[in-house]
Amino acid sequence: MAAVGRPEIGVGSAPDEHSLMAGVWPNRRTNRYLSALKDLQQVLGALHDATVAEKLVAHLKTAGASDANFATAPVNHWLINCQRSSRKEAIGLWGRFAKRKLFWENT
Protein backbone atom coordinates (compact mmCIF):
# COMPACT_ATOMS: atom_id res chain seq x y z
CA MET A 1 0.00 0.00 0.00
CA ALA A 2 1.73 3.19 -1.13
CA ALA A 3 1.16 6.53 0.53
CA VAL A 4 -0.19 9.33 -1.62
CA GLY A 5 2.65 10.86 -3.61
CA ARG A 6 5.05 8.00 -2.87
CA PRO A 7 5.81 5.73 -5.81
CA GLU A 8 5.44 2.04 -5.12
CA ILE A 9 8.36 -0.05 -6.25
CA GLY A 10 7.33 -3.55 -7.17
CA VAL A 11 9.19 -6.57 -8.44
CA GLY A 12 6.92 -8.66 -10.57
CA SER A 13 4.03 -6.30 -9.93
CA ALA A 14 3.57 -5.72 -13.64
CA PRO A 15 3.34 -8.63 -16.07
CA ASP A 16 5.79 -6.90 -18.41
CA GLU A 17 8.62 -6.97 -15.84
CA HIS A 18 8.51 -10.73 -15.59
CA SER A 19 8.21 -11.08 -19.36
CA LEU A 20 11.22 -8.83 -19.87
CA MET A 21 13.43 -10.83 -17.51
CA ALA A 22 12.18 -14.13 -18.88
CA GLY A 23 12.86 -12.88 -22.40
CA VAL A 24 16.42 -11.85 -21.60
CA TRP A 25 17.22 -14.88 -19.42
CA PRO A 26 14.66 -17.53 -20.39
CA ASN A 27 15.21 -20.28 -17.87
CA ARG A 28 13.67 -21.76 -14.73
CA ARG A 29 16.36 -20.24 -12.52
CA THR A 30 15.22 -16.77 -13.58
CA ASN A 31 11.63 -17.58 -12.68
CA ARG A 32 12.60 -19.07 -9.32
CA TYR A 33 14.83 -16.09 -8.51
CA LEU A 34 12.12 -13.55 -9.36
CA SER A 35 9.54 -15.55 -7.44
CA ALA A 36 11.79 -15.62 -4.35
CA LEU A 37 12.42 -11.89 -4.71
CA LYS A 38 8.68 -11.25 -4.91
CA ASP A 39 8.07 -13.32 -1.76
CA LEU A 40 10.76 -11.38 0.08
CA GLN A 41 9.29 -8.07 -1.09
CA GLN A 42 5.83 -9.09 0.13
CA VAL A 43 6.97 -9.93 3.65
CA LEU A 44 9.17 -6.84 3.92
CA GLY A 45 6.23 -4.72 2.76
CA ALA A 46 3.96 -6.27 5.40
CA LEU A 47 6.60 -5.64 8.07
CA HIS A 48 6.95 -2.02 6.95
CA ASP A 49 3.18 -1.49 6.94
CA ALA A 50 2.84 -2.93 10.47
CA THR A 51 5.68 -0.75 11.75
CA VAL A 52 4.20 2.41 10.25
CA ALA A 53 0.75 1.50 11.57
CA GLU A 54 2.18 1.02 15.06
CA LYS A 55 3.63 4.54 14.95
CA LEU A 56 0.31 5.95 13.74
CA VAL A 57 -1.58 4.21 16.54
CA ALA A 58 0.90 5.58 19.08
CA HIS A 59 0.27 9.06 17.69
CA LEU A 60 -3.49 8.53 18.01
CA LYS A 61 -3.05 7.55 21.65
CA THR A 62 -1.15 10.72 22.48
CA ALA A 63 -3.58 12.93 20.57
CA GLY A 64 -6.73 11.07 21.55
CA ALA A 65 -9.17 11.06 24.43
CA SER A 66 -8.85 9.03 27.61
CA ASP A 67 -10.49 6.00 26.02
CA ALA A 68 -7.88 5.87 23.23
CA ASN A 69 -5.81 3.31 25.16
CA PHE A 70 -8.81 1.02 25.42
CA ALA A 71 -9.50 1.33 21.70
CA THR A 72 -5.91 0.97 20.49
CA ALA A 73 -4.70 -1.84 22.80
CA PRO A 74 -6.10 -4.70 20.66
CA VAL A 75 -4.75 -3.08 17.50
CA ASN A 76 -1.30 -2.71 19.06
CA HIS A 77 -1.35 -6.33 20.17
CA TRP A 78 -2.21 -7.48 16.66
CA LEU A 79 0.46 -5.23 15.09
CA ILE A 80 3.16 -6.51 17.43
CA ASN A 81 2.27 -10.11 16.58
CA CYS A 82 2.29 -9.23 12.90
CA GLN A 83 5.73 -7.64 13.22
CA ARG A 84 7.14 -10.66 15.07
CA SER A 85 5.91 -13.16 12.52
CA SER A 86 6.97 -10.95 9.60
CA ARG A 87 10.46 -10.54 11.05
CA LYS A 88 10.85 -14.30 11.45
CA GLU A 89 9.56 -14.90 7.95
CA ALA A 90 11.79 -12.16 6.48
CA ILE A 91 14.88 -13.63 8.16
CA GLY A 92 14.10 -17.07 6.75
CA LEU A 93 13.31 -15.79 3.28
CA TRP A 94 16.39 -13.58 3.20
CA GLY A 95 18.62 -16.48 4.26
CA ARG A 96 17.29 -18.63 1.43
CA PHE A 97 17.33 -15.77 -1.07
CA ALA A 98 20.93 -14.80 -0.28
CA LYS A 99 22.08 -18.36 -1.03
CA ARG A 100 20.48 -18.42 -4.48
CA LYS A 101 22.68 -18.46 -7.53
CA LEU A 102 22.33 -15.29 -9.56
CA PHE A 103 20.31 -16.13 -12.64
CA TRP A 104 22.42 -13.93 -14.88
CA GLU A 105 25.64 -15.78 -14.05
CA ASN A 106 26.48 -18.97 -15.93
CA THR A 107 27.54 -21.15 -13.02
Secondary structure as the mmCIF struct_conf table of DSSP 4:
data_model
#
loop_
_struct_conf.conf_type_id
_struct_conf.id
_struct_conf.beg_label_comp_id
_struct_conf.beg_label_asym_id
_struct_conf.beg_label_seq_id
_struct_conf.end_label_comp_id
_struct_conf.end_label_asym_id
_struct_conf.end_label_seq_id
HELX_LH_PP_P HELX_LH_PP_P1 ALA A 2 ALA A 3
TURN_TY1_P TURN_TY1_P1 VAL A 4 GLY A 5
HELX_LH_PP_P HELX_LH_PP_P2 PRO A 7 ILE A 9
BEND BEND1 VAL A 11 ALA A 14
HELX_RH_AL_P HELX_RH_AL_P1 PRO A 15 VAL A 24
BEND BEND2 TRP A 25 TRP A 25
BEND BEND3 ASN A 27 ASN A 27
HELX_RH_AL_P HELX_RH_AL_P2 ARG A 28 ALA A 63
BEND BEND4 GLY A 64 GLY A 64
TURN_TY1_P TURN_TY1_P2 SER A 66 ASP A 67
HELX_RH_AL_P HELX_RH_AL_P3 ALA A 68 ALA A 98
TURN_TY1_P TURN_TY1_P3 LYS A 99 LYS A 99
BEND BEND5 ARG A 100 ARG A 100
HELX_LH_PP_P HELX_LH_PP_P3 LYS A 101 LEU A 102
TURN_TY1_P TURN_TY1_P4 PHE A 103 TRP A 104
BEND BEND6 GLU A 105 GLU A 105
#
